Structures are given as C-alpha cells and as structure tokens.
Amino acid sequence: MLNITERAVTMVKSICDGEALGLRITASGQGCGGVNYELGLEEAPTAADEVLEFGGLKVFLDPTSLIQLSGVTMDYSDGADGAEGGFSFDNPKVVPHACSCSKKCG
C-alpha cells in the first residue's frame, strides 16, 4: 500500500487552499529509467480508481499506479539549507543499476 507522510499531506492540503480536491498520483514506466511519478489535483475519481485517504486527503489511483505504488512512501521536504524542496518518492523496489541501452537513464 502507498504511504504518504503527514508533511506531504499538509503541503497538498495547503495547495488545495480549502477546495474539495483530491490528489491523483500516477506512476508510469519501470524500464531502465525507473518509475516516473506525476501529481495532479482533481475534483473526483474515475470509476476505475482506487480511493485512499490520508489525514482527510483523498488520493486517486488508477489500477496500474496502485500496483506500482505499493510499498512507496511519498514525502515533502521544504528545501532547508538551500536545497530545492518538493515532493519525493521512496520506492524500495527500485534498484539502481548500470544500463547499456545507450539512452539517458534516470
């Protein structure tokens, strides 16, 4: 199951600014470039979506993303000490490796 930290939930809620929106998380790709994560705000889930709730935040996941996000933790960092802040995904299933596909990986 997907996990979302309290910091990430708080940040998404502040971005929603009181509007009744849900967070759509889409995970795509699993080739040598790893998994790509996309975030978006939506008013309602689709009929095929799984709806999860974290601290009052509704999260919409399509069936493929639900599988790819199993065991993943989404967090938020504010970028202290000059580092760039933002959302991050910790996916223990992704193993760094060398690639010989001749394309930019990662």
C-alpha positions as CSV (number, residue, x, y, z in Angstrom):
1,M,0.0,0.0,0.0
2,L,1.1,3.6,-0.6
3,N,2.2,5.6,2.3
4,I,2.0,9.5,2.5
5,T,3.8,11.3,5.3
6,E,2.0,13.9,7.4
7,R,4.3,16.6,5.9
8,A,3.2,15.7,2.3
9,V,-0.5,15.6,3.3
10,T,-0.2,19.1,4.9
11,M,1.5,20.5,1.8
12,V,-1.1,19.1,-0.6
13,K,-3.9,20.5,1.6
14,S,-2.3,23.9,1.6
15,I,-2.0,23.8,-2.2
16,C,-5.7,22.9,-2.4
17,D,-6.4,26.1,-0.4
18,G,-9.7,24.8,1.1
19,E,-11.1,23.5,-2.2
20,A,-12.6,20.0,-2.1
21,L,-10.0,18.4,-4.4
22,G,-8.3,15.0,-4.4
23,L,-4.7,14.2,-5.3
24,R,-4.1,12.0,-8.3
25,I,-0.8,10.1,-8.3
26,T,0.2,8.4,-11.5
27,A,3.2,6.0,-11.7
28,S,4.4,5.1,-15.1
29,G,7.3,3.3,-16.6
30,Q,9.6,0.7,-15.0
31,G,12.3,0.4,-17.5
32,C,15.9,1.3,-17.1
33,G,14.9,4.9,-16.5
34,G,13.0,4.0,-13.3
35,V,9.5,5.0,-12.4
36,N,8.0,8.4,-13.2
37,Y,5.6,9.9,-10.7
38,E,3.0,12.6,-11.7
39,L,0.8,14.6,-9.3
40,G,-2.4,16.4,-10.1
41,L,-5.4,17.8,-8.3
42,E,-8.9,16.6,-9.4
43,E,-12.4,17.1,-8.2
44,A,-13.4,13.4,-8.4
45,P,-12.1,9.9,-9.1
46,T,-12.9,7.9,-12.2
47,A,-15.0,4.8,-11.9
48,A,-11.8,2.6,-12.1
49,D,-9.9,4.5,-9.4
50,E,-9.0,3.2,-6.0
51,V,-9.6,6.0,-3.5
52,L,-7.3,6.1,-0.4
53,E,-7.5,8.7,2.4
54,F,-4.6,10.1,4.4
55,G,-5.4,12.7,7.1
56,G,-8.6,13.8,5.3
57,L,-6.8,14.0,1.9
58,K,-8.4,11.8,-0.8
59,V,-5.9,10.2,-3.1
60,F,-7.0,8.8,-6.5
61,L,-5.0,5.9,-8.0
62,D,-5.7,4.1,-11.3
63,P,-5.3,0.3,-11.2
64,T,-1.7,0.3,-12.7
65,S,-0.5,3.0,-10.4
66,L,-2.0,1.3,-7.4
67,I,0.2,-1.7,-8.1
68,Q,3.4,0.3,-8.9
69,L,2.9,2.5,-5.8
70,S,2.6,-0.5,-3.4
71,G,5.3,0.0,-0.7
72,V,6.2,3.5,-1.8
73,T,6.3,6.5,0.6
74,M,5.6,10.0,-0.6
75,D,7.1,12.8,1.4
76,Y,7.7,16.5,1.2
77,S,10.8,18.5,2.0
78,D,10.8,22.3,2.3
79,G,14.4,22.6,0.9
80,A,16.2,23.7,4.1
81,D,19.9,24.9,3.8
82,G,19.5,26.0,0.2
83,A,18.4,22.6,-1.2
84,E,15.5,22.5,-3.6
85,G,12.2,21.5,-1.8
86,G,9.4,19.4,-3.2
87,F,7.7,16.0,-3.1
88,S,9.8,12.9,-3.2
89,F,9.0,9.2,-3.5
90,D,10.9,6.4,-1.7
91,N,10.4,3.2,-3.6
92,P,12.3,0.3,-2.1
93,K,11.6,-1.9,-5.1
94,V,13.7,0.3,-7.5
95,V,17.2,-1.0,-7.6
96,P,19.9,1.3,-9.1
97,H,21.8,-0.5,-11.8
98,A,24.0,0.2,-14.8
99,C,22.4,0.3,-18.2
100,S,23.7,-0.3,-21.7
101,C,20.6,0.9,-23.6
102,S,22.5,3.9,-24.9
103,K,19.8,6.2,-23.7
104,K,19.9,8.6,-20.8
105,C,18.7,6.7,-17.8
106,G,17.3,8.1,-14.6
